[in-house]
Amino acid sequence: MSGHSKWASIKHKKGAADAKRGKIFTKLIKEITVAARIGGGDPDGNPRLRTSILIAKSKNMPVDNITRAIKKGTGELEGVHYDEVTYEGYGPGGAAIFLEAMTDNKNRTVSEIRAALGKAGGNLGETGCVGWMFEQKGFITINKAAKDEDELMELAIDAGADDMQTVEDHYEITTAMENFETVRKALEEAGLPMDTAEITRIPQNTVTIDEKKGKALLKLMDILDDHDDIQKAYSNFDIPDDVMAAILENS
């Protein structure tokens, strides 16, 4: 299982995603604002903005919030200017950490990230130290109840997907960056509800983490996920299912 999938599954089990709805809205507003600033406010001509809006709607963000975020990006409303930055480093057990952030104060953000990594027993690295491990891919998840596996596989592959896997109660579809929008649209036109539809980073290799380091790493990932400036946090860890069960039971 990929690091992306492992962390996503763990968050689902811990019920963390819904508990942080306010944080999710803040991060989505930043993404919509930056997408509109870079590519314009028309979602039909701006795939990044279109995807951001779809994700925001799937999280039940009010339309007024989305509209204001777009107008802030296009300059129709006054707003904060965010810079897109990435940070790379290592967590407990030598797990690679890759962070995508949007900030209005780079000095503050890097200081806080360095402190969080250091406190967990990790460290902030140089640009490029782990980025090569994470490949950008389109990533879509669909609940297993929505479609027969073979039928969905045929539909996804015909539309240009690279692969589809069954993970617990859902299907995970991965695509090349350039095929993501085509695959997403084909699934949408087929009437299939997508729990996730985003551009993500999937690790090309993983490191197995024991229980002690696993607890520290999961705590660190929670802190990074919760940080206002961090849009997405990735790692290449793999915690065996029996170890993960022990961690969750004792947490």
Secondary structure, DSSP 8 states (H G I E B T S, - for coil): --HHHHHHHHHHHHTHHHHTHHHHHHHHHHHHHHHHHHH-S-GGG-HHHHHHHHHHHHTT--HHHHHHHHHHHHTSS-----EEEEEEEE-GGG-EEEEEEEES-HHHHHHHHHHHHHHTT-EE--TTSSGGGEEEEEEEEEEGGGS-HHHHHHHHHHHTEEEEEEETTEEEEEE-GGGHHHHHHHHHHTT---SEEEEEEEESS-EE--HHHHHHHHHHHHHHHH-TTEEEEEE-EE--HHHHHHHHHH-
